[in-house]
Amino acid sequence: MVQRDTRATTRLYLITPPALDPDRFAAELEEALAGGDVASLQLRLKDCDDDAVRRATRVLKPIAQDRGVAFIMNDRPDLAAELDCDGVHVGEEDMPYAEARRLLGPDRIVGVTCGASRDRAITAAEAGADYVAFGAFFPSTTKSAKHQADPDLLRDWSETTVVPCCAIGGITQQNCGPLVEAGADFLAVISAIWSHPKGPRAAVAEFNEVFTRYGRAFAINPG
């Protein structure tokens, strides 16, 4: 479930690199979480088998959950349920929201990719999605964008609905200000954390420094 939080700030939604060695990445994750407030970690592995996803989950999930960070599985509600994750994120070409919810049950997080479509987001929110994700807002080095979203979409959504929204796509510490100001509850980031020249701890700290200048917040919490 996504709940209102008392912090007056946007929060980080970390996404893993598409390929990683769990044992090595564990140290990077610990560094990132030591850098400041993080709402969630999404495990997004590509081109690997289910056993590799299971192994990564066994290594990384306790690190996140021990620090109060929700552990979200990308694309795979079946594995999210099997591995007792806090939730799942489903994209436009993944399993429908209703099936994801059936597999996860009522108390776990289900987030939905909505591209640049407010209509899609409304449909997901009315169905019960815990958050909706808009993007891409900027060019990304990790994923080609099918849609180009505008900060006005975030502003309209945050002013007219109560379901939290997450911005994604090429977001950095330098360009995130307009998204925070527009009302993004979460910023989903990959390269700006794991490829930061000063390391993931500094990267998280820099984002949180930006967030302290702005608005309201939500928390992604299981239960």
C-alpha positions in Angstrom: 0.0 0.0 0.0 1.2 3.5 -0.7 0.5 5.9 2.2 1.0 9.6 2.8 4.2 10.5 4.5 5.0 13.5 6.8 8.2 14.3 4.9 7.8 17.4 2.7 9.8 16.0 -0.2 9.9 13.8 -3.2 11.5 10.4 -2.6 13.9 8.2 -4.6 12.7 5.0 -6.3 15.9 3.2 -7.2 16.1 0.7 -10.1 18.9 -1.8 -10.4 21.1 -2.0 -13.5 19.7 -4.5 -16.1 22.6 -6.8 -15.4 24.5 -7.3 -12.2 26.3 -9.8 -10.0 24.2 -9.8 -6.8 27.2 -10.4 -4.4 29.1 -7.5 -5.9 26.1 -5.2 -6.3 25.1 -5.8 -2.6 27.9 -3.5 -1.5 26.8 -0.8 -4.0 23.3 -1.0 -2.7 24.4 -0.7 0.9 26.4 2.4 -0.1 23.4 3.9 -1.8 21.0 3.3 1.1 23.6 4.9 3.4 23.3 8.1 1.4 19.9 9.2 2.6 16.2 8.6 2.2 15.1 6.0 -0.3 11.5 4.8 -0.7 12.0 1.6 -2.8 14.3 -0.6 -4.9 13.1 -2.2 -8.0 14.9 -5.3 -9.2 14.9 -5.0 -13.0 17.1 -7.7 -14.6 17.0 -8.4 -18.3 18.0 -11.4 -20.4 18.5 -13.7 -17.5 16.6 -16.8 -16.3 14.3 -17.1 -13.3 16.9 -18.7 -11.1 19.2 -15.6 -11.6 16.3 -13.4 -10.5 15.6 -15.6 -7.5 19.3 -15.5 -6.5 19.5 -11.7 -6.8 16.3 -11.4 -4.8 17.6 -13.5 -2.0 20.8 -11.4 -1.8 19.3 -7.9 -2.2 15.8 -8.0 -0.7 17.0 -8.3 2.9 19.4 -5.4 2.4 16.5 -3.2 1.3 13.9 -4.4 3.7 16.2 -4.2 6.7 16.4 -0.4 6.0 12.7 0.1 5.5 13.0 0.2 1.7 10.3 -1.6 -0.2 11.6 -4.3 -2.6 9.7 -4.2 -5.9 10.0 -6.9 -8.6 9.8 -5.6 -12.2 7.5 -7.4 -14.7 7.0 -10.6 -12.8 4.1 -10.8 -10.4 4.5 -14.5 -10.2 8.0 -14.3 -8.9 7.1 -11.3 -6.7 4.6 -13.5 -4.9 6.8 -16.5 -4.8 9.7 -14.6 -3.3 7.7 -12.5 -0.9 8.5 -9.2 -2.4 6.8 -6.0 -1.2 5.3 -5.5 -4.6 5.6 -5.5 -8.4 5.8 -3.0 -11.2 4.1 -3.9 -14.5 4.8 -2.2 -17.8 2.6 -1.6 -20.8 3.4 -4.9 -22.4 3.5 -6.9 -19.2 0.8 -8.8 -17.3 -2.4 -6.7 -16.9 -2.9 -5.0 -13.6 -5.9 -7.2 -12.6 -3.9 -10.4 -12.9 -0.9 -8.8 -11.1 -3.2 -7.9 -8.2 -4.8 -11.3 -8.1 -1.3 -12.9 -7.7 0.0 -10.3 -5.2 -3.2 -9.9 -3.1 -4.7 -6.7 -1.7 -1.9 -5.7 0.7 1.1 -5.6 -1.6 2.2 -2.8 -3.9 1.3 -2.9 -7.6 2.6 0.0 -9.7 1.8 0.5 -13.4 3.7 2.2 -16.2 1.5 4.7 -18.0 3.9 6.4 -20.4 2.6 9.9 -21.2 -1.1 8.9 -20.9 -3.3 10.4 -18.2 -6.1 8.2 -19.4 -4.1 5.1 -18.9 -3.1 6.3 -15.4 -6.7 7.1 -14.5 -7.7 3.6 -15.6 -5.0 2.1 -13.5 -5.7 4.2 -10.5 -9.4 3.5 -10.6 -8.6 -0.2 -10.8 -6.6 0.1 -7.6 -3.0 0.7 -8.6 -0.8 1.9 -5.7 1.1 4.3 -7.9 1.4 5.2 -11.6 4.6 5.9 -13.5 5.0 8.5 -16.2 7.9 9.0 -18.6 10.2 9.2 -20.2 11.0 12.8 -19.3 14.6 12.8 -20.6 16.7 10.6 -22.9 17.9 7.5 -21.1 21.0 5.5 -21.5 19.4 2.3 -20.2 16.1 2.1 -22.1 14.7 3.5 -25.3 11.7 5.7 -24.7 8.4 4.9 -26.4 6.8 8.1 -25.0 7.8 11.6 -24.2 6.2 13.0 -21.1 6.0 16.6 -19.9 6.2 18.0 -16.4 2.8 19.4 -16.8 1.4 15.9 -16.8 2.8 15.5 -13.3 1.5 18.8 -12.2 -2.0 18.0 -13.4 -2.0 14.6 -11.9 -0.7 15.7 -8.5 -3.2 18.5 -8.3 -6.3 16.4 -9.2 -5.7 12.9 -7.8 -4.5 11.3 -4.6 -2.7 8.3 -6.2 1.0 8.9 -6.1 3.0 9.3 -9.4 6.5 8.3 -10.2 8.6 10.0 -12.9 11.1 8.0 -14.9 13.5 8.4 -17.8 17.0 9.9 -17.9 16.5 11.7 -14.5 19.6 13.2 -12.9 20.4 15.4 -10.0 20.8 18.3 -12.4 17.6 18.0 -14.3 15.1 16.7 -11.7 14.1 20.1 -10.2 11.2 20.7 -12.6 9.8 17.2 -11.9 10.0 17.7 -8.2 8.4 21.1 -8.5 5.6 19.7 -10.7 4.6 17.3 -8.0 6.4 13.9 -8.7 6.1 11.8 -5.6 8.9 9.5 -6.6 11.8 9.8 -9.1 12.9 6.5 -10.6 16.6 6.5 -11.3 19.2 4.1 -12.5 22.4 5.6 -14.1 22.3 8.7 -12.0 22.9 6.5 -9.0 25.0 3.5 -10.1 27.2 5.5 -12.6 27.8 8.5 -10.4 31.5 9.5 -10.4 31.5 9.8 -6.7 29.6 6.6 -6.0 26.0 5.7 -5.1 26.2 7.2 -1.6 27.0 10.6 -2.9 24.4 10.2 -5.7 21.6 9.5 -3.2 22.7 12.4 -1.0 22.7 14.8 -3.9 19.1 13.9 -4.9 17.9 14.3 -1.3 19.5 17.7 -1.2 17.4 18.7 -4.2 14.3 17.3 -2.7 14.6 19.3 0.5 13.9 22.4 -1.5 10.4 21.3 -2.6 6.9 19.9 -1.9 5.1 16.9 -0.4 5.7 13.2 -0.2 4.3 9.7 -0.1 5.9 6.5 1.2 5.8 3.1 -0.5 5.1 0.7 2.4 3.9 -2.9 2.3 0.8 -3.7 4.3 
